[in-house]
Amino acid sequence: MRRWAVIVAVCAAGLACVAAPARAGHLALTKGPYLQHPSPTGITVQWETDQPGTGLVHLKAAGDAAERSVDGALFDSVRTLKAPRDDKAPLNPRYLYRARLTDLAPDTEYTYSVVVTFENGSVTSGDLKLHTWPEKATGPVTFIIYGDTRSSPDKHRSVVRNFNPINPAFILHVGDLCWDSDIYGLWSREFFDPLHDVIDHVPMFIARGSHEKDPKQMFRLFDMPQGRTNYSFECWPVHVVILDVPKTDDKGKDSVAKWVAQDLAATQAPWRIAMYHAPSINFSGHRSYAVRTTYLAALGKGGVDFIVAGHSHQYERFVPLGREKDPDGRMPITFMTVAGGGAPLHRVASSSPLLASAASCLCYTVFTVDEHSLTMKAFNEKGEEFDSLTVTKTAGRYDDAYLAKARPLEEAILVQGLARMELPVVQDVPTPKHPLDLKLKASFPGLGEPVALSVRLAESAEAHYAMEPASASGDAKTEEIKLSAAARPLGPVATRGGEVWERPAEKDVLGKKTFLDPGLVFIVTASAGGVKAEREFAGVVYYGKGGPIPKPKPDDEMDEDEDGDMPAFVKELDKTAKQ
């Protein structure tokens, strides 16, 4: 019998817990086992218990009578709640084990079990299955992408109960695994419990989300490939790059951009997918614009076919988007947001010719890939398909039907920049003698072209207001372009109440505002490099003279504060249970 290699990480806290006395009546596998970091010849098995002990993984290949054993090392410990909903319960320890299985046969099914022996007994997982990857798949490979599973374990479970019949080779998670990664007790409730009968036989790869505040919990609970939160892996014929982009701040990442370029240049895989949390193109929810000024050029030059993200809690798939004037002649990229794993849903933006499909629902996507074709299907939590796409490649070139749908990436950036503009707010009702000074500002990160902005009255407002068209411009490096225009009413102006969509904290809601009446409806046009986009603004908000004009939070900051789905006990936990 051959002893396999074991990767062991030991920390001082783990060693201290090994010496703690065992207590009768509390023997359990409290997490897992679950699979991590797969390859054709290796895989990691990880689990957690409520007492320190000695772990062992028993394993044998299908049709092989000989059973092999691998030590499972106790490598870390953490103190957490005894009962997740009981904020008065004492903090009890949890013990984490990890075993790296090596020298496996490629494309082979194994039966495995985990046994942990304590001072006063033992526990076992029972027999489970794992399947190693082939060295180079000759048939199709199927995998799942989904994410933003935080806050509601019941909703998360309603999504993942569809996974087992798919029999995926692996699962990709776009981030926000639980509501607050620093609170260890939430991981079981929101992530591991809903997935308990999936990740025991299907490995999962994760991206760091905006709720994974400190990545140390990720390294504690997951065997991260390459030991980083920026990493890649390959399961032929697909190469996957996963980036640590929890939010839209993407400044000063030159070393990661260099690594992305080198990583993609080294692969021969015909299909390439990049995954990170905050989207680069995103018309709904947070309207995020991540990595557009840093990694996006390297991803495009490296031949990435799909970029999949989360953060905005809905589904979006854009038409293929490519640079209008690209000296390298790169192929367009399909941008997707797949963030319906359980977090409170955002509404979908109004329709756009750049959006191939959009939905506000719990959802997941299934990719099936061989050397020449990629099929993506999107499903709701009931397992009903609501979107699909098939792309083929010949000699590295997409099929004509796919290329015919391509639109300029610059157009999408212009549309998104206009969508992020807030309705103007005024404190004084304008009069013919005191016109309204309309102040607008917009930014277009990652555009790479000089931008011209202009504003004009909509036809519906011309009978009530007069305004000279106004314009402004900025170069490619301008962070914000400001535009002013004077609008003079032709008659008396009053105010009226109305309802508009807004996003306090985490949720899209229909909120009440006060508007000028007649409404000042105007159109802003943005153009760059021969590409143009327009947005009609439905009115001007009247705030009155009761105080300062409220300054709205940027879209990408509206995700950390209020959340009605969050249990009340978390506030108390936050003081005592962070590790």
PyMOL commands that set and color helices and strands:
alter all, ss='L'
color gray80, all
select helices_A, chain A and resi 12-18+153-160+164-166+185-192+216-221+225-227+254-266+296-301+400-404+409-419+459-461+555-557+569-576
alter helices_A, ss='H'
color red, helices_A
select strands_A, chain A and resi 29-36+43-49+54-61+68-81+91-101+109-118+121-124+128-131+141-146+170-173+204-206+231-235+238-242+271-275+306-309+315-318+321-322+334-338+355-359+363-369+373-380+385-394+397-398+407-408+425-426+436-442+451-457+465-467+470-474+481-489+494-502+509-517+522-528+531-537+541-542
alter strands_A, ss='S'
color yellow, strands_A
deselect
rebuild
show_as cartoon
